[in-house]
Amino acid sequence: MTHIVYGIDDKYLPCLIVSMFTALKRIDGPTLVTVFTAGPEFDTSHIHVLAGHFPEAVVEIRRFDSSPLAEYEKSELAARFPAASMLPLFLPWLVDGKCLFLDADTLILDDVAQLFQTELNGSLIGACRVYPAALTIQKVFCADPSILAILLRSRYRRKREEYRTSAELMGFTIQEMASKYFCSGVILFDTRAIRSADPDCNIVSMDGAGRHWGQMADMDLLNKYFKDRVHYLDLKWDVPKDISSFNRIYASSDFWQEISMATKNPSILHFSSIFRRKSWNRPWYRSRLRYRLYRKACQEICAQTGIDVQEMFEMRV
């Protein structure tokens, strides 16, 4: 049985409906979906209504106890990354066995049962490299001798020390940040192996949250903890954005080919700042393909289940 896990608060309920619908419609076989809720209590009836349209799906809704994050929730980071976003840090002690954690702001375009069946080959988790971050690092530290690269390199010179310091605080070198830093939006967990390797639950320590430039607080902690214990997945399973072909001057030919194949044939699209961008209601002539696919999914959900996802989004803007 494929086991999918989400963590949400009320704001991200419509995102969950979209991700869950697009996942379940493509899975051929029994599926368990566990949804952890955080923050103030809210109406979760839409989740059960949606699950009712998929006979082989079983849904359980559980409360995420965020009391260990009491000090974190007083920090400035908590305003941007609420308790629900920290669920992956606790997940190995909340569920048993293999599970696939998905961010709610994902659009599933392929059968994630294939991803769930991936062998981790002794690693504790499976995740995708954050290729936009890798390209940014390569851009800042570019060694290309061309005139264009030299001009860009001088432009980013001031950021180099900042990036080096951030990487060192996480226990990474710049080269490791470019080649090993992974995204926390799609993670395949072997929870039993993690508990066996960490009986003291050290992963939950919030020391160092948000040290890395511009990334998510939970991503920093997960990368620091799971460094060198990650099975890297095909980039198609977590595509956060399209990349201009201009960036190919910074990437190796193999890495650029992997990025191109993933962005052209994504299995999971990962959206950021989804409320600010209002991807669910952009007119077609102002939308990239990924936003048109998201809006189409919202319309399909309404037609098949009666759940008006677009209205749910508007209520949360």
QUIDA-V420157 format. One record per residue. N is the residue number from 0. RES is the residue in one letter. PSI is psi as a letter, one per 30 degrees, with the letter a starting at -180 (none if undefined). OMEGA is omega in whole degrees, 0 to 359 (999 if undefined). Layout:
n=N res=RES psi=PSI omega=OMEGA
n=N res=RES psi=PSI omega=OMEGA
This chain:
n=0 res=M psi=k omega=177
n=1 res=T psi=k omega=181
n=2 res=H psi=j omega=179
n=3 res=I psi=k omega=181
n=4 res=V psi=k omega=174
n=5 res=Y psi=l omega=171
n=6 res=G psi=k omega=185
n=7 res=I psi=l omega=163
n=8 res=D psi=a omega=186
n=9 res=D psi=e omega=184
n=10 res=K psi=e omega=185
n=11 res=Y psi=g omega=177
n=12 res=L psi=e omega=179
n=13 res=P psi=e omega=176
n=14 res=C psi=e omega=179
n=15 res=L psi=e omega=181
n=16 res=I psi=e omega=181
n=17 res=V psi=e omega=182
n=18 res=S psi=e omega=183
n=19 res=M psi=e omega=179
n=20 res=F psi=e omega=183
n=21 res=T psi=f omega=176
n=22 res=A psi=e omega=185
n=23 res=L psi=e omega=181
n=24 res=K psi=f omega=183
n=25 res=R psi=f omega=180
n=26 res=I psi=k omega=178
n=27 res=D psi=j omega=181
n=28 res=G psi=l omega=181
n=29 res=P psi=k omega=184
n=30 res=T psi=k omega=172
n=31 res=L psi=k omega=177
n=32 res=V psi=j omega=177
n=33 res=T psi=k omega=180
n=34 res=V psi=j omega=175
n=35 res=F psi=k omega=179
n=36 res=T psi=k omega=180
n=37 res=A psi=l omega=181
n=38 res=G psi=a omega=178
n=39 res=P psi=l omega=179
n=40 res=E psi=k omega=178
n=41 res=F psi=l omega=184
n=42 res=D psi=k omega=180
n=43 res=T psi=g omega=184
n=44 res=S psi=e omega=180
n=45 res=H psi=e omega=180
n=46 res=I psi=e omega=180
n=47 res=H psi=e omega=177
n=48 res=V psi=e omega=179
n=49 res=L psi=e omega=182
n=50 res=A psi=f omega=180
n=51 res=G psi=f omega=179
n=52 res=H psi=g omega=180
n=53 res=F psi=j omega=187
n=54 res=P psi=f omega=183
n=55 res=E psi=g omega=181
n=56 res=A psi=k omega=174
n=57 res=V psi=k omega=182
n=58 res=V psi=k omega=173
n=59 res=E psi=k omega=180
n=60 res=I psi=k omega=183
n=61 res=R psi=l omega=180
n=62 res=R psi=k omega=177
n=63 res=F psi=j omega=180
n=64 res=D psi=j omega=183
n=65 res=S psi=g omega=182
n=66 res=S psi=e omega=176
n=67 res=P psi=f omega=181
n=68 res=L psi=g omega=185
n=69 res=A psi=e omega=180
n=70 res=E psi=e omega=179
n=71 res=Y psi=e omega=183
n=72 res=E psi=f omega=175
n=73 res=K psi=f omega=185
n=74 res=S psi=l omega=179
n=75 res=E psi=e omega=180
n=76 res=L psi=e omega=185
n=77 res=A psi=f omega=178
n=78 res=A psi=e omega=180
n=79 res=R psi=e omega=184
n=80 res=F psi=j omega=185
n=81 res=P psi=l omega=185
n=82 res=A psi=e omega=182
n=83 res=A psi=e omega=181
n=84 res=S psi=f omega=181
n=85 res=M psi=g omega=182
n=86 res=L psi=e omega=182
n=87 res=P psi=f omega=179
n=88 res=L psi=f omega=184
n=89 res=F psi=f omega=190
n=90 res=L psi=e omega=181
n=91 res=P psi=f omega=180
n=92 res=W psi=g omega=180
n=93 res=L psi=f omega=178
n=94 res=V psi=l omega=181
n=95 res=D psi=k omega=179
n=96 res=G psi=a omega=182
n=97 res=K psi=k omega=177
n=98 res=C psi=l omega=180
n=99 res=L psi=j omega=177
n=100 res=F psi=k omega=177
n=101 res=L psi=k omega=169
n=102 res=D psi=k omega=181
n=103 res=A psi=f omega=183
n=104 res=D psi=h omega=178
n=105 res=T psi=l omega=175
n=106 res=L psi=j omega=187
n=107 res=I psi=k omega=183
n=108 res=L psi=g omega=182
n=109 res=D psi=l omega=181
n=110 res=D psi=j omega=183
n=111 res=V psi=f omega=173
n=112 res=A psi=e omega=176
n=113 res=Q psi=e omega=179
n=114 res=L psi=e omega=180
n=115 res=F psi=e omega=182
n=116 res=Q psi=f omega=180
n=117 res=T psi=k omega=176
n=118 res=E psi=k omega=181
n=119 res=L psi=f omega=174
n=120 res=N psi=h omega=176
n=121 res=G psi=f omega=177
n=122 res=S psi=l omega=182
n=123 res=L psi=e omega=180
n=124 res=I psi=l omega=170
n=125 res=G psi=k omega=182
n=126 res=A psi=l omega=181
n=127 res=C psi=k omega=174
n=128 res=R psi=k omega=176
n=129 res=V psi=i omega=187
n=130 res=Y psi=e omega=175
n=131 res=P psi=e omega=179
n=132 res=A psi=e omega=179
n=133 res=A psi=e omega=179
n=134 res=L psi=e omega=178
n=135 res=T psi=e omega=179
n=136 res=I psi=e omega=180
n=137 res=Q psi=e omega=178
n=138 res=K psi=e omega=182
n=139 res=V psi=e omega=183
n=140 res=F psi=g omega=185
n=141 res=C psi=k omega=179
n=142 res=A psi=g omega=180
n=143 res=D psi=k omega=184
n=144 res=P psi=g omega=182
n=145 res=S psi=l omega=181
n=146 res=I psi=e omega=181
n=147 res=L psi=e omega=180
n=148 res=A psi=e omega=179
n=149 res=I psi=e omega=179
n=150 res=L psi=e omega=179
n=151 res=L psi=e omega=181
n=152 res=R psi=e omega=179
n=153 res=S psi=e omega=179
n=154 res=R psi=e omega=184
n=155 res=Y psi=g omega=185
n=156 res=R psi=e omega=184
n=157 res=R psi=f omega=183
n=158 res=K psi=f omega=186
n=159 res=R psi=e omega=182
n=160 res=E psi=e omega=178
n=161 res=E psi=e omega=181
n=162 res=Y psi=e omega=179
n=163 res=R psi=e omega=181
n=164 res=T psi=e omega=180
n=165 res=S psi=e omega=180
n=166 res=A psi=e omega=181
n=167 res=E psi=e omega=179
n=168 res=L psi=f omega=179
n=169 res=M psi=f omega=181
n=170 res=G psi=g omega=180
n=171 res=F psi=l omega=165
n=172 res=T psi=l omega=178
n=173 res=I psi=e omega=180
n=174 res=Q psi=e omega=179
n=175 res=E psi=e omega=177
n=176 res=M psi=e omega=181
n=177 res=A psi=f omega=186
n=178 res=S psi=f omega=187
n=179 res=K psi=f omega=184
n=180 res=Y psi=k omega=185
n=181 res=F psi=l omega=182
n=182 res=C psi=k omega=181
n=183 res=S psi=g omega=183
n=184 res=G psi=f omega=178
n=185 res=V psi=j omega=182
n=186 res=I psi=k omega=174
n=187 res=L psi=j omega=185
n=188 res=F psi=k omega=164
n=189 res=D psi=i omega=190
n=190 res=T psi=e omega=180
n=191 res=R psi=e omega=178
n=192 res=A psi=e omega=179
n=193 res=I psi=e omega=179
n=194 res=R psi=e omega=178
n=195 res=S psi=e omega=181
n=196 res=A psi=f omega=185
n=197 res=D psi=i omega=181
n=198 res=P psi=f omega=181
n=199 res=D psi=g omega=175
n=200 res=C psi=h omega=182
n=201 res=N psi=f omega=181
n=202 res=I psi=f omega=185
n=203 res=V psi=f omega=180
n=204 res=S psi=k omega=182
n=205 res=M psi=g omega=179
n=206 res=D psi=j omega=178
n=207 res=G psi=g omega=180
n=208 res=A psi=k omega=174
n=209 res=G psi=g omega=181
n=210 res=R psi=f omega=185
n=211 res=H psi=k omega=182
n=212 res=W psi=j omega=167
n=213 res=G psi=g omega=182
n=214 res=Q psi=l omega=183
n=215 res=M psi=k omega=182
n=216 res=A psi=e omega=181
n=217 res=D psi=e omega=179
n=218 res=M psi=e omega=178
n=219 res=D psi=e omega=183
n=220 res=L psi=e omega=180
n=221 res=L psi=e omega=179
n=222 res=N psi=e omega=179
n=223 res=K psi=e omega=185
n=224 res=Y psi=e omega=187
n=225 res=F psi=g omega=179
n=226 res=K psi=k omega=180
n=227 res=D psi=g omega=175
n=228 res=R psi=h omega=184
n=229 res=V psi=k omega=169
n=230 res=H psi=j omega=186
n=231 res=Y psi=k omega=183
n=232 res=L psi=l omega=174
n=233 res=D psi=k omega=184
n=234 res=L psi=f omega=182
n=235 res=K psi=f omega=182
n=236 res=W psi=f omega=176
n=237 res=D psi=i omega=184
n=238 res=V psi=j omega=185
n=239 res=P psi=f omega=181
n=240 res=K psi=l omega=173
n=241 res=D psi=k omega=184
n=242 res=I psi=k omega=177
n=243 res=S psi=k omega=180
n=244 res=S psi=f omega=177
n=245 res=F psi=f omega=184
n=246 res=N psi=f omega=182
n=247 res=R psi=f omega=179
n=248 res=I psi=f omega=181
n=249 res=Y psi=f omega=187
n=250 res=A psi=l omega=173
n=251 res=S psi=l omega=183
n=252 res=S psi=e omega=180
n=253 res=D psi=e omega=180
n=254 res=F psi=e omega=180
n=255 res=W psi=e omega=178
n=256 res=Q psi=e omega=178
n=257 res=E psi=e omega=178
n=258 res=I psi=e omega=182
n=259 res=S psi=e omega=180
n=260 res=M psi=e omega=180
n=261 res=A psi=e omega=182
n=262 res=T psi=f omega=178
n=263 res=K psi=f omega=181
n=264 res=N psi=i omega=184
n=265 res=P psi=k omega=173
n=266 res=S psi=e omega=175
n=267 res=I psi=k omega=173
n=268 res=L psi=k omega=182
n=269 res=H psi=k omega=184
n=270 res=F psi=k omega=175
n=271 res=S psi=l omega=181
n=272 res=S psi=h omega=187
n=273 res=I psi=e omega=180
n=274 res=F psi=e omega=179
n=275 res=R psi=e omega=182
n=276 res=R psi=f omega=181
n=277 res=K psi=h omega=184
n=278 res=S psi=f omega=184
n=279 res=W psi=f omega=184
n=280 res=N psi=g omega=175
n=281 res=R psi=k omega=175
n=282 res=P psi=l omega=187
n=283 res=W psi=e omega=184
n=284 res=Y psi=f omega=177
n=285 res=R psi=g omega=187
n=286 res=S psi=k omega=167
n=287 res=R psi=l omega=184
n=288 res=L psi=e omega=183
n=289 res=R psi=e omega=179
n=290 res=Y psi=e omega=177
n=291 res=R psi=e omega=178
n=292 res=L psi=e omega=180
n=293 res=Y psi=e omega=180
n=294 res=R psi=e omega=178
n=295 res=K psi=e omega=178
n=296 res=A psi=e omega=178
n=297 res=C psi=e omega=180
n=298 res=Q psi=e omega=179
n=299 res=E psi=e omega=178
n=300 res=I psi=e omega=180
n=301 res=C psi=e omega=182
n=302 res=A psi=e omega=186
n=303 res=Q psi=f omega=185
n=304 res=T psi=f omega=184
n=305 res=G psi=g omega=179
n=306 res=I psi=j omega=181
n=307 res=D psi=i omega=184
n=308 res=V psi=e omega=181
n=309 res=Q psi=e omega=177
n=310 res=E psi=e omega=178
n=311 res=M psi=e omega=177
n=312 res=F psi=e omega=183
n=313 res=E psi=e omega=180
n=314 res=M psi=f omega=185
n=315 res=R psi=g omega=180
n=316 res=V psi=none omega=999
